Amino acid sequence: MNSKITQTLFVLSSILVFFSCNIADKSNHLSKQETVFDTKVDSLMELMTLEEKIGQTTMYSGSGAVTGPTVNADFRKFIKASKVGAMLNVYSAKGTRELQKLAVEETRLGIPLLFGYDVIHGFKTIFPINLGLSASWDLEDIQKSSRIAAEEASAVGIHWTFAPMVDIARDPRWGRISEGAGEDVYLASKIAKAYVHGFQGDDLSKYNTILACAKHFVGYGAAQAGRDYHTVNMSEDELRNVYLPPFKASVDAGVETFMTAFNEVNGVPASGNSFLYRDILRDEWNFKGLVVSDYTAIFEMVQHGFAKDNKDAARIAMNAGIDMDMMGSVNRLYLEELVVENKVDIAHINDACRRILLAKYKLGLFDDPYKYANEAREKEVIYKPEFLGAARHSAAISSVLLKNENNALPLTSAKTIALIGPLVKDKENILGNWGAAGDRSGKAISVYQGIQEYLQDTRILYAKGCEIEGDDESKFKDAINIAKKADMVVLVLGEDYDMSGEAASRTNIKLPGKQTKLIRQIRKAVPNKKIVLVLMNGRPLDLSEEDILADAILEAWFPGTMGGHGVADVLFGKYNPSGKLTVTFPRNVGQIPIYYNMKNTGRPIPKNNPKEDYKSNYIDVANTSLYPFGHGLSYTNFEYSDFKLSAATIGFSDMITASATITNTGDYDGHEIVQLYVHDKVGSITRPVKELKGFEKIFLKKGESKIVSFKIEVEDLKFYNSEMVFGVEPGVFDIAIKGTSDFEFEHTFTLTESNK
Ligand code: GLC
């Protein structure tokens, strides 16, 4: 039957279905809308062959983030043969429109394609890397950054982003720590929700909202030795108390899709793990969205030694509940015969196809398959001034002032500055690892340009000093010369953008190349001049030597398209830094894993006697981190006082309110991220020495005070015990309100079983 007649029949049948079910169920809007979609999907699936259903479960990639339709000829052939349900790495209104036409106008049923892409921290307007964005603790700003990313991405034909990455990470050797929200469950869960709401908005049928994707389910950040794709092995209570919550938060936020992790979890690769995908995701959490494998992750189960061959991998993945095969071709090649051989239940394929079609209906692609491929909108939306302004603000509020002595910052009195380092004029690395469609050839504002805006050229002396990597010291001399001439030195050092992110684990987390030696030589040459170190990096670094050599250290991460302006706004005090670390900076790589809320052990090192024998410590370095979770300085000072609790004892049905007064005692107005921590002192399994259970970002003018209070529900104190029961246990809890995780508790409350 020619496609025109089919099209008409299909449209007519859908209209009939639509009107029929409008008469039906008058329950609330959401269920009616889902009923409408479900019924439409049912009627469409009745027309589909098994091969066409399998086609929906296959995703292919354009050749590397193409902006045009340079797609492998075979994939075009497969699209026309109804063997493809989605494409990734293809964008632009023109490019997506052309491929969409193949699917909609040259196939029997005209089912539109989904176009997915890694819009991780911006599409064209690139924001700071996600580890940087998390350091702002500003949920509103984080949501805004993903909303802007969705505005730009949806204007070039993208329906689906493979973000947010919500993997908890506590190992700086792992390059992908750069993509997440750090080490803390509570904060990472809040941030996950912000991203999902930003990308998906409040109505997926709008043309500027896109599907979000919680990835990588699960445990990827716990890869052994921080080596990417490596084995993950942990107790189920650790999985449930630490690694699962940000994914559950994404489901609660309405995330529409999930992506599998490359790693195995306790011997079973994630892409074939029915405990994860059927027992937890579907049965426990009632997730109804679609699950896509990571790139070729299904047939990698052969390498894992979990599948005999690619066909076996296809069997395992579909039976485990993985709906779509990204780039592996295993569903296309083997699912039909696996059904014939009764090795895959056709119901699983129907479920997978249904979830994929539902996503397309929710986006409105059946009403208008080309709604996202709008060239006029593409021109109008990309790099909007307000988007660039937002990126500049995010860069400023994401930076973390790690150290500031001798009033080195802000740069108010600087007459002539020596700007030194391989990243001073950088416009490429500044975008970070997932630079998406960001322009690495010149659009970004370098730190040099940012500082120029505050100073005239004549007052800036510049020398590169060295490269990011390599042993060349030939440029040291120029750098030392200008350091001697200037009033003060600002160094911009760090990593190359591809030293973090995927497949970029490092065993040495110091500054690469000769950068540390450069600082050492400069310090030697100008022992009494102020040295400010600005860092661009995608992971916590071992800054033990830099911490001694520099007067001030500003962690700028990779600050994005407007990074130079954002960093300069902080350096010159236009924005008083307020960022706080969401991941621990160790003293050296030997301490890893190190994070703020470890367990106490039976032999904790006494604070007042760090050298005591036979305690859980090292003989060559302190147990403490160099810079702890929650740490970040300001140009002003904030004093915490007058801690109060609404009760000393509460019952299971009560709540407790903790409050403290925060006063800006310094000379600058500024923001402070006030943090609430508790410690369950005794549990049926040992509990972390501290747990973040609340935070609030406040603004105080100099001299101003504010009372900040937090309500703690008993629900907030629950955890999974060794029997996997999620509950709370009576006992004494430490509690504190601070501006960092580095403190000793001074107050407690008691939770009793009796309901007062
Ligand atoms: C990559 C990454 C994943 C990304 C996907 C598509 O291998 O692991 O995060 O979304 O492939 O690019």
Residues whose N, C-alpha, C, O or C-beta is under 5 A from the ligand:
A	BS01	GLC	D118 F162 D294 Y295
